[in-house]
Amino acid sequence: MKNFAIKCHVNSMLHLEQFYKNQKGVTAIEYALIAVAMATLLAFILGDQNSGFLGALKETFDKIADAIKSVTISKS
């Protein structure tokens, strides 16, 4: 009976050690948290269509389009 208890103890300790060394799930969770943080940061920086970087970019392209229209319409 004593041998059986020792074998069970050693076996359980080996399984616990393997469990602690397994980092696959932890790494996946860390990458997911980093992705969520980056997506939140990008959404905050870029803003929506009316504000932030995207709003400024849209406004600039609208000005360029208007300038092109005014040049091409006045010549035809």
C-alpha positions as CSV (number, residue, x, y, z in Angstrom):
1,M,0.0,0.0,0.0
2,K,2.9,2.3,0.8
3,N,4.4,1.8,-2.7
4,F,1.0,2.6,-4.3
5,A,0.7,5.9,-2.4
6,I,4.3,6.9,-3.4
7,K,3.6,6.1,-7.0
8,C,0.4,8.1,-6.9
9,H,2.1,11.0,-5.3
10,V,5.0,11.0,-7.8
11,N,2.6,10.6,-10.7
12,S,0.4,13.5,-9.5
13,M,3.5,15.7,-9.0
14,L,4.6,14.9,-12.6
15,H,1.2,15.9,-14.0
16,L,1.2,19.1,-12.0
17,E,4.6,20.0,-13.3
18,Q,3.5,19.4,-16.9
19,F,0.4,21.5,-16.3
20,Y,2.5,24.4,-15.1
21,K,4.9,24.1,-18.0
22,N,2.1,24.2,-20.6
23,Q,1.9,27.8,-21.7
24,K,-0.1,27.5,-25.0
25,G,-3.4,28.7,-23.5
26,V,-1.8,31.5,-21.6
27,T,0.0,32.7,-24.7
28,A,-3.2,32.7,-26.7
29,I,-5.0,34.7,-24.0
30,E,-2.1,37.2,-23.9
31,Y,-2.2,37.7,-27.7
32,A,-6.0,38.2,-27.6
33,L,-5.6,40.9,-24.9
34,I,-2.9,42.6,-26.9
35,A,-5.2,42.5,-30.0
36,V,-8.1,44.0,-28.1
37,A,-5.9,46.8,-26.7
38,M,-4.6,47.6,-30.2
39,A,-8.1,47.6,-31.7
40,T,-9.3,49.9,-29.0
41,L,-6.3,52.3,-29.4
42,L,-6.8,52.4,-33.2
43,A,-10.5,53.1,-32.8
44,F,-9.8,55.9,-30.4
45,I,-7.0,57.4,-32.6
46,L,-8.8,57.1,-36.0
47,G,-12.2,58.2,-34.7
48,D,-15.3,58.0,-36.8
49,Q,-16.0,59.5,-40.3
50,N,-16.7,63.0,-38.9
51,S,-13.8,63.3,-36.4
52,G,-10.3,62.2,-35.7
53,F,-7.8,61.1,-38.3
54,L,-10.5,59.6,-40.6
55,G,-12.5,62.8,-40.5
56,A,-9.4,64.9,-41.5
57,L,-8.5,62.4,-44.2
58,K,-12.1,62.5,-45.6
59,E,-12.1,66.3,-45.5
60,T,-8.8,66.5,-47.4
61,F,-10.0,64.1,-50.1
62,D,-13.2,66.1,-50.4
63,K,-11.2,69.3,-51.0
64,I,-9.0,67.5,-53.6
65,A,-12.1,66.2,-55.3
66,D,-13.7,69.6,-55.3
67,A,-10.5,71.2,-56.8
68,I,-10.4,68.6,-59.5
69,K,-14.1,69.1,-60.3
70,S,-13.7,72.8,-60.5
71,V,-10.8,72.5,-62.9
72,T,-12.4,69.9,-65.2
73,I,-15.9,71.5,-65.2
74,S,-14.6,75.0,-66.0
75,K,-12.6,73.7,-69.0
76,S,-15.5,71.8,-70.6
